[in-house]
Amino acid sequence: ASFANNLCISFDGIEFYNQSAYISPASAGFAGAFKGMDGQICNTFFSHFVVEFDFHQGLIILHDPASFRYSGEGSVLDIKRESSGSCSLPISFTLADGKKYQGRADMDLGGVEVFMVALNNHNMIDVPEGAKTSNLYGAQGEFTVYESAIKELSIGKYKIIEPVVKFCDEASGSIHPDNLGAVGLPLLQRFNPIFDYGHDLLYLQPENHSNR
């Protein structure tokens, strides 16, 4: 990718000067993956704020970090910045065979799966018997995944019973080797998440509650 400097980015009257950006070539294929979009904004930009997502109303609320005080009743999760550049959250899950795993999972807001279990890390998780095989495409190219229901997935004080998740083949190489997998956007969309990047915290609250 090429690199650009001195861009001006505006959102509803808020302007940011001297911004930088990567410019993906057409051959990379990302434009086709996000039809109608002109680009992607990452947490380098959002880290200026405390960021609240209201998926039900289709809103992003940018709070001033200096005055923000969380008053909700949701779970408070620590965000860990991994050496690979990714961010991770604490998580646990139980497989259909009863084996339980507790640790951390990469946070992939571009991920289209509820949860992606890592097969290429240090936890030596096996593909469940009878799992459905399919192929996915990402920045690493084409890779194989295995789809199967697990017994339970826990994040904070919340439990999701028998979710269907994907088990990620080692060829993807996209999950930090110490972590259990990757949390995707469909999982976070079950809540109204609030990201406090300045304090490395995620407030995970039920969708019907607002902090505003």
N, C-alpha and C positions, 0 to 999 in steps of 0.2 A: 504494500500500500504506500501511496505517497503521503506526505505530511504537509499540512497547511498551517500558516500562522496569521495572526492579526485579523481574525474574523470578528464580526459583530453579531451577536445572537440576541434576538429580542423575543420576549414573551409577555404579552399583555402590558406593555409599558415598562417592563423591567428589562434593562439593556446591560449586556455583558460585553466589554470591549477586550481586545487583544486575546481572544480565545484561540485555541489550537484544535486541529481536527485531523483525523486520518481520512484519506480519500481512497475508497476501495475501487479497484479497476473492475470494469464490466466482466472480465473473465473470471472473477472470483464468484460471481453468481449471487451475491447478497441482494442485489436489486430485485431479482426475481423472487426471492424468498419473502420480501416485504413489499408487495405490490402497492403502489400509490404513496409510499413513504419516501421522503427526501433524505432521510438519515436516521441516526440513532443517537440518543443522549444517554450517557452513562453516569455513574455516581461521581465522576470527577466534577460534573456540573451540579448534581443534586446535593453534594456534600456542603454546599453553601447554606443549606437549609435543614430544618427538620421536616421530613417529607411524609405526608399522609396520603394514602390511597383509599378512595371511596369507590370501589368497583361497582357497587349497586347504582350509584348516581353518575358514574363515569367522570369522576373528578380527581384531580391531584391538588392537594392543598399544601402550599409552601409556608411553613411557620418560621418566624424569626427565632433563631436558636437562643438569643439572649433573653427572650421573654417566655419561651415555651415551658409549660409545666404539665406533665401528664397527670390526668385526673381520672382515668378510666380504671376498669377492673380486670383488664386482660393480663396475659402473661408478659413478663419482661425477660427477653432473651439477650444474651451477650453475643455480639458480632465479633468474630475473630478474624483478623487479617492474616491470611496464610502467606507463606514465603513464595508461593506460586503466583501471587497477585489476586487470588480469589478471596472471597469472604465466606465464612462458615457459621452455622448455627448448631446448637445442641439438639440432638434428636435421638429417638430410640424406636426400634421396631421389632416385631416378633414374626418369624416366618411361619408358614403353614405347618411345618413339622415341630413347632414349639421352640426352636432356637431363637434366643433373644440377643439383640445387639444394641449397645448404647455407646454413643460417641458424638461425632460431629458430621455435618453434611454441608457440602458446598452450596452456596445460594446462587441459583441460576435463574434470573428473572426473565431470560429469554427461553427458558426450558418449557416445552409443551407437555411435559409429563408431570403428574402429581409428585412422583418421587422416582429417582433413578438409583438403583442399588449398584454399588461398584463391585465388579469382579476382579479388578486389576489393582487392588490395594493390599494392605498388610493384614486384612481381617480374614482372608481366605474363605469368602462366601461362595458357595456352590450354586449353580443353576438349579432351580427346583425341578423335580421330575414332572414331565408333562407340560413344561412351559412352551408357549407359542413363540416361534422364531420369526423375526422380521428385520428389515434393514432401515436405518435412519441415515440422514445426511446432516453434517454440521461443518464447522470450520476445519475439522480434522479429516473431512471427506466422508466416504461411506463406511459405516460400521454396523455390526450385528448386535441386536438386542433380543432379550427373551422376556416375554410378557407373562405374568402370573399374579394371582391374588396372594396377599399375605394376610396373616391373622390380625395384625394391629399395627398402626403407625401413630406414634406419640410425638407431639411438639408442644413444648410448654406444658400447660395443664390440660391440653386438649388431646383427645384420642379419636382416630378415624378407624372404624372397624371394617376389616376385609377390603381395603382399597386394592385396585389393580395397579401394579407398578411395573416398571421395566428394570431388567437386570442388564447392566452395561458390559459389553464385551471388552476385553483388555485392549483391543485395537483402537478404541476411542481415545484413550490416554488423556481424558479431559478432567478427571477428578483427582484432587490431591490424594497422594498415596496413603496418607494416614486416616483419611475420612471414609465414612460408610457409604456415601453416595452424594446425590445432588437433589436439593429441593427445587421444584419447578414452580412457575407462576400459577398453575391451576390449584396448587395447595394454598398459596398465600391469598388467592382470590376468595377463599372461603371465609376470610377475615377482612377487617380494615387495618392493615398493617401501617405502622408509623416508624419510619427509619430516622433515628437520631445518630447521624454519622459522627458528630463531634464527640459523643460519649460512647460510641460503638455499642449501641443498644437498639433492639427492635421491640416495639410494643405491639403485641399481637392480641387484638381485641375482637369480640364477636361483631359480625357485620351490622347488626341492628343497634350498635352503640356508637355514638359520636363523641369525640373528645372536644369538639368545638363548643 
